[in-house]
Structures are given as C-alpha cells and as structure tokens.
Amino acid sequence: MKRLFSCVFVFSLTALAQTGVPAKETAADLAARYLPELIRLNSVNPPGNESRVARYLKQVADREGIPAELIGDNPQRLNFVARLKGSGKARPLLMLAHSDVVPFDRSQWSVDPLAGIAKDGYIYGRGAEDDKDLLAAELAVLVDLHRRKVVLDRDLILLSEADEEATSLGALWVVEHAWPKIDAEFALNEGSYILPMSGGVPVFQIQTAEKVPTRFKMTAKGTAGHASLPRDDNPVLHLARAIVKLSEAPQPVQLNATTRAYLKEMSQLPDFAWLAPLLPKLEDPATATGAADEIRQRDVEVNAMLRTTISATMLTAGTKINVIPNGAEAQLDARRLPTETHEEVFARLNQIVNDPVVKIEAPSNVEQPATEPSSLTSPLYLTMTQVFKEAAPNAVVVPFLMRATTDGAYLRDKGMAVYGVPLFRKDGELRMHGNDERISLENLRAGTELLTKIVLRVSAPR
C-alpha cells in the first residue's frame, strides 16, 4: 500500500506551468525540515505560548523576504500572517493552520513528545498530525513559490492562529480586529485525511462542514452523610444515572447535503457495501434511529456524522471515601449537528435526564457558530477534485462532515468557503491528541506536493 501511494503521489513540479526556475530545495524538502523544528517549539495549550511558533514563522518569512507580521492582543499568544502578492485578477486564497497543541502524558510516549524525533521513517511529536504537519506544508509552499518567483493571479495568505485547541481566542481576535488581513475567496484548513480502501482506492475526504461543540456541565446536590448509610439523595448516584442516560439515549438522525453525498459515494465502495441498504432507512423518520444504530456497530465515524454525540470527559465529587458529598459535577462534550440549534439540544438533554436534582448548564463562553456547508462547486473545490483524481486515477473524492470542529467555523460565518484539505493519508490508527503522535516522512512529503499543485492550479494564470 505504501509503495502504491508513493508512486501515485510523487509529482514532477518541473512539469507545472508558470513555475520559473526550480529551486534546489523543493517544497517537500522544506516541509520535512520545518516540521521537527515546529514540534520542538513548546506550544502546549494551556498555557499556549504560541508566540514561540509565530516568531519562528516570522523569522523564516523575514529570511526569505516574505512580508509577514505578528498580530494579536496577548504578547504570549500572537498570531502570524504572511502574504504573497498576486496580480489581483482573483480574490486571495487563505491557508490556515493553528499553532497550539494539546497536552500529553510523557509516561505514555516512547519518545520525547517535544523532541521532533525521526524514527523508522516517521516524525514523532505532539502536533505531528494536529496541526503542525499542515502548518509545515503550508509554510513550505509559501516559501517555495516565493523562491521560484511564481506568478499568481491571486494573493496567497498564510495564517497561523493561536488557541484553536481551547476557546479560539486567536481566530476570534483576527476575525474581529484584522479581517482585511485574511479576507479571501476561500481557505484551505485542517479537518480531513485520505482514507485508504481495499484494492488501493484512496478516498479524498474534503471537509466542507463541521459539527458544533456544545459543551455543558451537570451538577447534582445532596446532603453530606456517612457512607455506611446509602442514601437516595446521593449526588454521585444521581449524576452517574444522568451520564448513563445521556450516553445511551439515541439522538435523532439528521442528514444534510454533505452527509447525503458522502454516504452515497461511500456506499458504492466494496468496503462500505453494507451501507447501501441502510441509506433509504436513514431518510425515513420511522427507521432512521435503528439504521443509525446499525451503522454505529459497524463504523463509529459514520455514525458521528448522522447525529449529535455526547461524551462524558470530567468528573469531580467528594473529599473522602467514607463521606457522601454534598455535591458532584461532571463535564460533557456534546458535538451537535449544524442543522440543530443550541436550544433544541439542551431541551432534549433535560428531557432525557428528567431528574430535578441534576442541573444542566452551558458554559459562559461563546459557542462556535453553526454554518452552512462550503460550496461543492467553487473553483477551489473543483480544483482539488481534479488534482486528487490526477494523483490517483481510481480516487474517490467526497465532501465530508467533520465530527469535531476547527476555527474555520468563524470564517464560514463571515461568508468564506473553507475546506479541510485531505493532504495526508490515514496510516492505520489516527494518533492526533493521542500517544506517540506521528506522521511518516513519505506522507508529509506527498501531502506537501499535493498542496503545491492545488495552490498553483487555483492561483496561477491560465
């Protein structure tokens, strides 16, 4: 499989039009150099310290002579933006990637998560899959095109935003205070990957829509007492029952243009032939829940595209093992479909729990907006489809609803078409946010080549 992908993803950049004189160092070479250096910059959030990454990017841009600046209201958490000027015949193209990464448990890693170690053909480190691999590729493409003095019909903008893994303060600040610096016709973002199928068929999943984080807190109150006497008003018991109810209750199924197109295309593949007889059932309210439950038994990823999901993630209760506490608290991460409202989801949560002892509260921070899917007929979407099918003639290209979320929601809310670009192949289990996060060097290089061709095809003069 790897040998097949190595063959189909290697492009000859010299065959591209309007490329100028080839540089000694290709974009793929640059990405392979940049990624370990980015991983070594500790931007674990919290606390973030994303300015370390922003300053590194600025140093690269300054060295190459690319106009760039650091922007934001927190000196420790700055955003980076750079721009290659085009002729202005078309509106800009934005490349987007966040600079922060999630925490890690060092004891569960085989290598130092912040060392950027190359091992057995892989680059290891926190951010290798989320999202410093994309940042390295985008920086490499920007530098490569600048070095080769490629003529563009549109400006090419690179934005690296802070705090994507928490409250999106970086993206919010840029949208509210520096929109003209990133305003573009469309954007390339994280949020997808290439899914290998049997028979060597690659599925390029272009992320055109995202679920909406709808996190909430549940609290239960009771009366403290000795643990030797079980009590019906034990808040831990009430909270545990509520968590089980929410975890097991079937959430309603809702399809949209993105998921319908995805399911139709995937059901035609041998690996997903089992999906075909379930599609009509998903359209019928009387059978949709049962069909989605069948899908859940076969593929949890597909199930998560069909309905709101809920995961209990944090629990707090008690101070001593022999004391029933006065209260208990749980935090849960719900991801609602963009077709549902906040009010609809919370009304349903309260109905499912149906316990006056348990209180459900939404956090005070602003939720990300629910937006319409990005267009499937934009020049960028059509260009990506063309490039992917040229890379692998047997490729399947599908729109994709991401079960998680990105900062792209704020850009879509402003009217920009944002696409999670599938540059990197899913090599076995995805390890983003997990232990021993890594990406193969071959995968990184091939993805950077793909990105180069997409940017050139949609931006270079015709």
C-alpha positions in Angstrom: 0.0 0.0 0.0 2.7 2.5 1.0 4.6 1.7 -2.2 1.5 2.4 -4.3 0.8 5.7 -2.6 4.5 6.7 -3.0 4.1 6.2 -6.7 0.8 8.0 -7.3 1.6 11.0 -5.1 5.0 11.9 -6.4 4.6 14.9 -8.7 7.1 16.4 -11.1 7.0 20.1 -10.3 9.0 20.9 -13.3 6.1 19.8 -15.4 3.9 22.5 -14.0 3.3 25.7 -15.9 4.4 29.1 -14.7 6.9 27.6 -12.2 10.1 29.5 -13.0 13.5 28.0 -12.3 13.3 25.0 -9.9 14.9 25.6 -6.6 17.5 23.3 -5.2 15.2 22.6 -2.2 11.7 21.5 -3.0 8.6 22.3 -1.0 8.6 18.7 0.2 12.2 19.2 1.4 11.2 22.3 3.2 8.3 20.7 5.0 10.5 17.8 6.2 12.8 20.4 7.7 10.2 22.7 9.2 8.0 20.1 10.9 10.6 18.8 13.5 11.6 22.4 14.2 7.9 23.4 14.8 7.4 20.4 17.1 10.3 21.4 19.2 8.6 24.8 20.0 6.5 24.0 23.0 3.0 25.4 22.4 1.0 23.1 24.6 -2.3 24.7 25.4 -2.7 25.5 28.2 -0.9 27.8 28.5 -0.2 28.0 24.8 2.8 30.3 24.4 2.0 30.3 20.7 4.2 33.3 20.2 7.1 30.9 20.1 5.7 29.4 16.9 4.7 32.8 15.5 8.2 34.2 16.0 9.7 31.2 14.3 7.4 31.7 11.3 8.3 35.4 11.2 12.0 34.6 11.2 11.5 32.2 8.3 9.5 34.8 6.4 12.0 37.6 7.1 14.9 35.4 5.9 13.1 34.6 2.7 11.9 38.2 2.1 8.2 37.4 2.5 6.0 40.2 4.0 4.7 39.0 7.4 3.6 40.2 10.8 2.6 39.1 14.2 -0.8 40.2 15.4 -2.9 39.9 18.5 -3.6 41.4 21.9 -1.6 39.0 24.0 2.2 39.1 23.7 2.5 35.4 24.7 -0.2 34.2 22.2 0.4 36.0 19.0 -1.0 35.0 15.6 1.1 35.0 12.4 0.0 36.3 9.0 2.0 36.4 5.7 1.1 37.3 2.2 2.5 36.7 -1.3 1.1 39.3 -3.7 -0.6 38.2 -6.8 -1.8 40.2 -9.8 -5.2 40.8 -8.1 -7.2 39.3 -11.0 -8.8 36.9 -8.5 -9.6 37.2 -4.8 -7.0 35.8 -2.3 -6.5 32.2 -1.2 -6.0 31.7 2.5 -4.0 28.8 4.0 -4.9 28.3 7.7 -3.2 26.2 10.4 -3.2 26.6 14.2 0.0 26.8 16.2 -1.1 25.3 19.6 -1.2 21.6 20.5 -2.9 19.6 23.3 -1.2 18.4 26.5 0.4 14.9 26.7 1.3 12.3 29.3 5.1 11.8 28.9 4.9 8.4 30.6 2.8 7.0 27.7 5.2 8.1 24.9 8.1 6.0 23.6 9.9 9.3 22.7 10.1 12.8 24.0 6.9 14.4 22.6 8.6 17.8 22.1 11.9 16.5 20.5 10.7 16.2 16.9 12.5 12.8 16.6 12.7 11.0 13.3 12.4 7.2 13.8 11.7 4.3 11.4 10.6 6.7 8.7 8.2 8.7 10.9 8.5 12.1 12.6 7.2 11.8 16.1 5.9 14.6 18.3 2.9 16.4 19.6 1.4 18.3 16.7 2.8 15.9 14.1 -0.8 15.1 13.0 -2.6 18.1 14.6 -1.8 20.6 13.2 1.9 21.3 12.8 2.2 19.0 9.8 -0.2 21.2 7.8 1.5 24.3 9.1 4.9 23.0 7.9 3.4 22.1 4.5 1.7 25.5 4.1 4.9 27.4 5.1 6.9 25.2 2.7 4.6 26.0 -0.2 4.7 29.7 0.6 8.5 29.8 0.7 8.8 27.6 -2.4 6.6 29.7 -4.6 8.3 32.9 -3.4 11.8 31.4 -4.1 10.7 30.4 -7.6 9.1 33.8 -8.3 5.9 32.0 -9.4 3.4 34.5 -10.9 0.0 34.3 -9.2 -3.4 35.7 -10.2 -4.5 35.9 -6.5 -2.7 36.8 -3.3 -1.7 33.8 -1.2 -2.1 34.3 2.6 -0.8 32.1 5.4 -2.5 32.5 8.8 -1.3 30.6 11.9 -3.7 31.3 14.7 -3.4 30.7 18.4 -5.7 28.9 20.8 -7.6 26.6 18.4 -7.5 23.8 20.9 -9.3 25.7 23.6 -11.5 28.8 23.1 -10.4 30.0 19.7 -9.3 33.4 21.1 -6.7 33.8 18.3 -9.2 33.2 15.4 -11.8 35.4 17.1 -9.3 38.2 17.6 -8.2 38.1 13.9 -11.8 38.0 12.6 -12.9 40.9 14.8 -9.8 43.1 14.6 -7.8 42.1 11.5 -10.3 40.7 9.0 -8.9 42.7 6.0 -5.5 40.9 6.5 -7.1 37.5 5.9 -10.2 38.2 3.8 -10.2 35.7 1.0 -12.4 34.0 -1.5 -11.8 30.6 0.1 -9.5 28.9 2.6 -7.6 25.6 3.0 -7.7 24.3 6.5 -7.3 21.1 8.6 -10.0 18.7 9.3 -9.7 15.7 7.0 -7.4 13.0 5.6 -7.0 10.5 2.8 -8.7 7.2 3.7 -7.2 4.1 2.0 -9.6 1.4 0.9 -9.1 -2.1 -0.2 -7.8 -2.5 -3.7 -5.6 0.6 -3.3 -8.5 3.0 -3.7 -7.8 6.3 -1.9 -10.8 8.3 -0.7 -10.1 12.0 -0.5 -12.5 13.4 2.1 -12.8 17.2 1.6 -14.2 18.7 4.8 -17.0 21.1 3.9 -18.9 21.2 7.2 -18.2 20.7 10.9 -20.2 19.8 14.0 -20.6 22.4 16.6 -19.1 22.0 20.1 -21.9 22.2 22.6 -20.2 21.5 25.9 -22.0 21.6 29.2 -21.8 21.0 32.9 -24.0 18.8 35.0 -24.3 19.3 38.8 -26.2 17.4 41.5 -26.8 18.5 45.0 -27.5 16.3 48.1 -26.8 16.1 51.8 -23.5 15.0 53.2 -23.5 11.9 55.4 -21.7 8.8 56.4 -21.0 6.4 53.6 -22.0 3.4 55.7 -25.7 4.5 55.2 -26.6 4.6 51.5 -28.9 7.5 50.7 -31.3 8.1 47.8 -30.2 11.7 47.6 -26.5 10.8 47.0 -25.5 13.4 44.3 -22.9 11.0 42.9 -25.6 8.4 42.2 -27.9 11.0 40.6 -25.1 12.3 38.4 -24.0 8.8 37.4 -27.5 7.9 36.3 -27.7 11.1 34.3 -24.5 10.4 32.5 -25.6 6.9 31.6 -28.9 8.1 30.3 -27.3 10.7 28.1 -24.7 8.2 26.8 -27.2 5.6 25.9 -30.2 7.6 24.7 -30.5 7.6 20.9 -30.0 11.0 19.4 -32.2 12.0 16.4 -30.8 11.4 12.9 -30.5 14.4 10.6 -28.9 14.4 7.1 -27.7 17.3 5.1 -26.3 17.8 1.6 -22.7 16.9 2.7 -23.7 13.7 4.6 -26.0 12.6 1.8 -23.3 13.0 -0.8 -20.8 11.3 1.4 -23.0 8.3 2.2 -24.0 7.8 -1.4 -20.4 7.8 -2.7 -19.0 5.6 0.2 -21.8 3.0 -0.2 -20.6 2.3 -3.7 -17.2 1.1 -2.4 -16.7 -2.6 -1.6 -15.6 -1.8 1.9 -18.8 0.1 2.6 -21.2 -2.0 0.5 -23.0 -2.9 3.8 -24.1 0.8 4.0 -26.2 0.8 0.8 -29.3 -1.0 2.1 -29.4 1.3 5.2 -29.5 4.6 3.2 -33.2 4.6 2.4 -33.9 3.8 6.1 -32.0 6.9 7.2 -34.3 9.0 5.2 -37.4 7.6 6.9 -38.0 9.0 10.4 -39.6 5.7 11.5 -36.5 3.7 10.7 -33.7 6.3 10.9 -32.7 5.7 14.5 -32.5 1.9 14.0 -30.5 2.3 10.9 -28.0 4.7 12.6 -27.6 2.2 15.4 -26.7 -0.5 12.9 -24.2 1.9 11.4 -22.7 2.6 14.8 -22.0 -1.1 15.3 -20.0 -1.1 12.0 -18.4 2.4 11.9 -18.5 4.9 14.8 -17.1 7.7 12.5 -20.0 7.4 10.1 -22.5 7.3 13.0 -21.0 10.5 14.4 -21.9 12.3 11.1 -25.5 11.4 11.5 -26.4 12.7 14.9 -25.4 14.8 17.9 -22.9 12.9 20.1 -22.2 13.2 23.8 -19.1 12.1 25.7 -18.5 12.4 29.5 -15.0 13.7 30.0 -14.5 15.1 33.5 -15.9 14.2 37.0 -15.5 15.9 40.4 -17.0 14.7 43.6 -16.2 14.1 47.3 -13.2 14.7 49.5 -13.1 11.4 51.4 -14.0 7.8 50.6 -16.3 7.3 53.7 -18.3 10.6 53.2 -21.2 11.0 50.9 -20.6 14.5 49.4 -22.9 17.5 49.3 -22.5 17.7 45.5 -21.0 16.3 42.4 -20.1 17.7 39.0 -19.5 16.3 35.5 -18.4 18.0 32.3 -19.6 16.6 29.0 -18.6 17.3 25.4 -21.5 17.3 23.0 -21.0 17.8 19.3 -24.2 18.9 17.7 -25.1 18.8 14.0 -25.0 22.2 12.3 -28.7 21.7 11.5 -29.7 21.7 15.2 -29.9 24.7 17.5 -28.4 25.1 20.9 -31.9 25.4 22.4 -33.1 22.2 20.7 -30.2 20.2 22.0 -30.5 21.4 25.6 -34.2 20.9 25.7 -33.6 17.3 24.7 -30.8 16.8 27.3 -33.1 17.9 30.1 -35.9 15.7 28.8 -33.5 12.7 28.7 -32.1 13.3 32.2 -35.5 14.1 33.7 -34.1 14.5 37.2 -34.9 17.6 39.3 -31.7 17.0 41.4 -29.5 17.3 38.3 -28.9 20.8 36.7 -27.5 21.2 33.2 -25.6 24.4 32.4 -23.9 25.6 29.3 -20.5 27.3 29.7 -20.4 31.1 29.7 -18.0 31.3 26.6 -19.5 31.9 23.2 -20.2 28.8 21.1 -18.8 28.5 17.7 -21.4 29.4 15.0 -23.4 26.8 13.1 -22.8 27.5 9.4 -23.9 26.2 6.0 -21.6 23.8 4.3 -19.0 25.2 1.9 -19.8 25.1 -1.8 -19.2 21.9 -3.8 -18.9 24.0 -7.0 -16.3 26.6 -6.0 -13.1 26.9 -8.1 -11.2 25.6 -5.1 -13.3 22.5 -4.6 -13.3 21.7 -8.3 -9.6 22.2 -8.4 -9.0 19.9 -5.5 -11.2 17.2 -7.1 -9.2 17.5 -10.4 -5.8 17.4 -8.6 -6.7 14.4 -6.5 -8.0 12.4 -9.5 -4.9 13.2 -11.4 -2.8 11.9 -8.5 -4.7 8.7 -8.4 -7.0 7.9 -11.3 -9.0 5.5 -9.2 -9.5 8.1 -6.5 -12.9 8.8 -4.9 -13.5 12.4 -3.8 -16.3 13.1 -1.4 -17.5 16.1 0.8 -17.0 15.3 4.5 -18.7 16.4 7.7 -16.1 16.6 10.4 -17.2 15.2 13.7 -15.0 17.7 15.5 -14.5 21.4 14.8 -11.9 23.9 13.8 -11.5 27.7 13.7 -12.8 27.5 10.1 -16.4 27.9 11.5 -15.7 31.6 12.2 -14.5 32.2 8.6 -17.5 30.3 7.2 -19.7 32.5 9.4 -18.2 35.6 7.6 -19.1 34.1 4.2 -15.7 32.5 3.3 -15.7 29.0 1.8 -13.4 26.9 4.0 -12.3 23.4 3.1 -10.4 20.8 5.2 -8.0 19.6 2.7 -7.1 15.9 2.7 -3.3 16.0 2.1 -2.2 13.3 4.4 -3.0 9.6 4.3 -4.5 7.9 7.3 -1.7 5.5 8.2 -3.5 3.0 10.5 -4.9 4.5 13.7 -5.2 8.3 13.8 -3.0 9.5 16.7 -4.0 13.2 16.9 -4.3 14.1 20.6 -3.0 10.6 21.4 0.2 8.9 22.5 3.2 8.6 20.1 1.6 11.0 17.6 3.5 10.8 14.3 3.4 11.2 10.6 5.5 9.3 8.1 8.1 11.4 6.2 6.8 10.0 2.9 3.2 11.0 3.9 4.4 14.5 4.8 6.3 14.9 1.5 3.5 13.6 -0.6 0.9 15.8 1.1 3.1 18.9 0.6 3.4 18.0 -3.1 -0.4 17.8 -3.3 -0.8 21.2 -1.6 1.7 22.8 -4.0 -0.2 21.5 -7.0 -3.6 22.7 -5.6 -2.3 26.2 -4.9 -0.7 26.5 -8.3 -3.7 25.2 -10.1 -6.2 27.5 -8.5 -3.9 30.6 -8.3 -1.5 30.6 -11.3 -2.5 32.4 -14.5 -4.4 30.3 -17.0 
